[in-house]
């Protein structure tokens, strides 16, 4: 087995060991305060310690196995006791911490520090041994593992270790030289026997012993014994992988191959693999009978987190590609509509031309009277107009016959054109039908993708209890150390939260817990004097609201002293008048500033000026936000909002100064068109009257100024709102209106971080990629509003000044006209030129480009193809250069024609440069820059 595979198995075991330690800790917390210790509780802890001991021994984690063995012996002693003393509870929890430290060290592939073991671990375990002693003989015989416990570890080892041995045996049996077969089988049987002993599988251990005994007594039948042993071991492996630990083969019998144990195998369903993570925090986990376990357990499998991340990234790419497919379908639908209009126009044009060119004839029509036009158009031979196909004998032509022949020729041409029109209508109808079917398939794909997204999100979820499971112990130690009586209530422990978000919440919630204990909860005497219960309460609740997860952190302490916050703000140098006029909500936001603390003295819990700003910073890294409410003498409530997932989000695409921006829809309360009648000015600041509120109105373009502008509407559909729009956003207990230029609608997008050492400007925390390949920055709404509120307001601009400034910025960037009949070539070339810093206008052929030039568009240079409908590149060159206004306009020909004659003809017509496809992007950019800056012609 490769080293990578072995390391993967070791890491999986260490994760399982961590779960076992969490389970032990959750049952130990508060165990000394219970009236009576139940046997089931101790057995559960005993089994967890035993699982760690056996698995660590197999994985060659000797220190972990040794400490788990000693912890297991302590549980064997207290198994017969009715109560546990508080000192024993404390020491056992410390012992669990020691094992946790060893697990972490092994995960990091480091060596456990011997000095740490000598100075801290050994004294701790010796102190426990002095109090509890060693287990007696009858206590040593306790079987800690039930048949179903540790099944996951057993299956993992049989899938890897045992399977490797059996494959080795199969390879040996397939070889021609079997001189060492007996010795090889004995070695394998001994190793498998040791494994069976560690895993406490007596039947499997007995089977291995039987194999060794047969080889010793019947050496002449080595190959037959090896084949029979391989079959028996494979059968045992299959039964264990199916969850069946009872009724395994125990003896090898060469006559019947395998002799079963006396007890027949159970016919019940195989026991599923279960996760060892604790599910509840408020009370110890009761052990259900085996029959009930089979009803409640679910099959689970451990997957490395790296694979989950890869799966999540791939789904993000799928989301981007799905958006691109939707966009292409929409473009195709528009093209089909254009095709239908063109066919109708062609039909009408043909009808007018036919009517104009065929004057009424006094003679009978040459068309057959028995066949309609459509019948002729769909005849197998559309050029044959006469239904009568009988050959005629040649006759002399008269002038009248000549006129009739001309009429017949015109009718034939007209009929042929009409037939082509009808065929075009058929093709257009077929394309429309195929497009409808494609749209149906795309709709099904979108629904399946949404279901896939839900399943992937569920895979990444972990219960909230996994995060707060260690809080009861932390609070208990704080209470014992500082003499406060505090109860911790946890609700919504089974609420699933994304694993990455859960990890990001760990430090913020722990800080809030310590902060509430230190600043919020009073000592028992103060609470009693205030008419409160001596025992304080801290509650943590997790729930959902829309597509956000909410964590509500509340205490019933003294609340935040707003006067002390104001005093501290003045001490830090903030404007006194501004602080005095600030609302309570605005004052509360100051506690999240770096270095802000209201503690009177520095302690191990507070007063260091580090904490609440880190809480907000960590939350913003996962697009979260925190709000605080407080009431003197009643308590404080922190409300944390985080997204359900970090990989995919629903956003509103808006445009500001030609730049597309993405706002998470969760941040937007309402969206409305700007109405000047609803705007007033208060203290030189615009206010929007919305419902019964007066909302500060902020023009986003005044704050977000980009050096490189782009056309946000290129290659996109019509915007949802093409007029100035206001986004109503909640900012604490107030509202803020953000004015943008246009709204393009909602879209589900994949979130991508900005890689590399690129500093993000305030208010941004990532980007997204649209279906057409555009990268759009993602707005962090709370951070953006905070930056605007704490920064000096830019000079206000009147609407006319804004338009003028935007026009000036646009004019600073040269505009290139790209002319090609292929939309894909135009898009690719436009993308290349935009990256080089140019603005791009597009023309679908020479005539369209000529119209753009004649309309007054400020074009710095033209990149043009040669082969195009209506007006080709040569015709475009001739017409442009014949106009004195465009004689100095640089025109670069970009074509697939590479002949010398084509190049010379283009240059003679006035082309400034000539490139062949495929072209060098760098060379094209340099050429355009040189031509625009007056560098002359190129040959």
Buried (B, 14 or more C-beta within 10 A) or exposed (E): EEEEEBEBBBBBBBBBBBBBBBBBBBBBBBBBEEEEBBEEBBBBBBBBBBBBBBBBBBBEBEBBBBBBBBBBBBBBBBBBEEEBEEEBBBBBBBBBBBBBBBBEBBBEEEEBBEEBBEEBBEEBBEBBBEEBEEBEEEBEEBEBBBBBBBBBBBBBBBBBBBBEBBEEBEEBBEEEEBEEBBEBBBBBBBBBBEBBBBBBBEBBBBBBBBBBEBBEEEEEBBEEBBBBBBBBBBBBBEBBBEBBBBBBBBBBBEEEBBBBBEEEEEEEEBBBBBBBBBBBBEEBBEBEEEEEBBEEBEEEEBEEEEEBBEBBEEBBEBBBBBBBBBBBBBBBBEEBEEBBEEBEEBBEEBEEEBEEEEEEEEEEEBBEEEBEBEEBBEBEEBEEBEEEEEEEEEEEEEEEEEEBEEBBEBBBEBBBBBBBBBEBBEEBEEBBEEBEEBBEEBEEBBEEBEEBBEEBBEEBBBBBBBBBBBBBBBBBEBBEEBEBEBBBEBBBBEBBBBBBBBBBBBEBBBBBBBBBBBBBBBBBEEBEEEEBEEBBBBBBBBEEEEEBBBBBBBBBBBBBBBEEBBEBBEEEEBEEEEBEEBEEBBBBBBBBBEEBBBBEEEEEBBBEBEBBBBBBEBBBBBBBBBBBBBEEEEBBBBBBBBBBBBBBBBBBBBBBBBBBBBBBBBBBEEBBEBEEEBBEEEEEEBBBBBEEEEBBBBBBBBBBEBEEBBBBBBBBEEBBBEEBBBBBBBBBEBBBBBBBBBBBBBBBBBBBEBEEEEEBEBBBBBBBBBBBEBEBBBBBBBBBBBBBBEEEEEEEBEEEEBEEBBEEBBEEBBBBBBBBBEEEBBBBBBBBBBEBEBBBBBBBBBBBBBEBBEEEEEBBBBBBBBBBEEBBBBBBBBBBBEEEEBEEBBBBBBBEBEEEEBBEBBBEBBBBBBBBEEBEBEEBBEBBBBBBEEBEEBE
